[in-house]
Amino acid sequence: QVHLVESGGDLVQAGGSLRLSCAASGSIFSILTMGWYRQAPGKQRELVATITGGGSTNYEDSVKGRFTISRDNAKNTVYLQMNGLKPEDTGVYYCNGWRSLPSINTWGQGTQVTVSS
């Protein structure tokens, strides 16, 4: 069982930066693909970025060049560095841990990011 806890959400002005953290419990963190998703009010949850256990990354087009996902397997933590924030980045940001075998798909409780214009 993997338990995820996000932190780092805040209110920030447009153009500012935030770093989100997601701490994982358990001993299998290093083999999980970790992802950050976000959900804006009235919208569906969408993928922001993912990172595999080997460090390969993938980004949603609107955040490329502004956001960076990284992980520290020794600390069981995944990060999302967000620079150049825009009002449209506002939402609840969720951490996800996934693996096909064994089947794991777990979510954190979310952290609120609000970007004011």
N, C-alpha and C positions, 0 to 999 in steps of 0.2 A: 504494500500500500504506500502511495506517495501523497504527501500533503504539501500544498503550495501556498505560500503567503506572500502577497505583493506589498510593496511599499514605495513611497516616493512621489505619489501623486500630489498635485498642488494647484493653486491658481497662479498663473504666470501671464505676463503681457506678451503680445505678439512679438516674435523675434527672439524671445527668450529661450532658455534651455532647461531641461529637467532630465534626471536620470532615475529610471524606475528599476527596482530590484525585485527579484522573485526568489525566495529561499525555499528549498525543497528538503523534506525529510526523507529518510530512507537511504538505502545503500546502492540504488540502481540509477541514480541521477545521470551518471556519465553515459549511459546507453540510451537515454531518452532523447528524442527530438523535442526541443523546447520551442515554444512559440509565444508571441505576443499578439493579442487580438484586441480590438476596441469596438465599443458599441456607443454610438451617438444617440441622443434622445429620438425616439420614433423610428430608428433605423435598425437594420439587422447587424448582428455582430460580424465584423470583417477581420480578415487576416492582415496583420501589420508586417510581421517578420518572423522567420524561423531560423533555427540553427540546429544542425545535427550534432550527434555526439562527437563526430570528427571535426566539427567546426565549419562545415559548409553552410552558407547563409543564403537567404532568399528574402526579398523585400517587395512589398506592394508598391506599385509604380509611384504613387503620390508621395511616398516618404523616402524614395531613393535619393541619396546624396545628403539627406538631412538626419536620418535616424541610423543608429548602429546597434545591432544586437551582438552581444558577446556572452561568454559563459566562463565561469571559474569552477571546474569540476572538483577542485580541492575544497571549495567552500559550498558546494552544492547550490550555486546561485547563478541565475541568468540575469542579464542587465539589458536595458534599452536606453541608450543615450539618445536624447531627442534635442536637436538643435534647430534653430530657425522655425520655431513653433508658429503655427497659424491657427486662427479661430476654428477652422474646420478640423483641426486635430482634437478638438474637445470631445470627451467621452469617458466612459469607464474602460480602463485598460485591464485586460485579463491575461493571466499567465496560463499556459497549457503545457502539459507534458504528455507525450505520445510515444507509443511503440506498438508494433503489430504483434510481435511474439516475444514475451508473453503480451497478451492484449492489455494495454494500459492507455487510458485517455482520461486525464484528470485536470481539473480547473481550480484556480485560486478564486478568492472571493471578489477580486477586482479592486482597483484603486482609481480614484477620480482625478482626471486631468482637465482643467479648465483654462482655456487660452482666451484672454480678453483682447479686444481690438483697440 
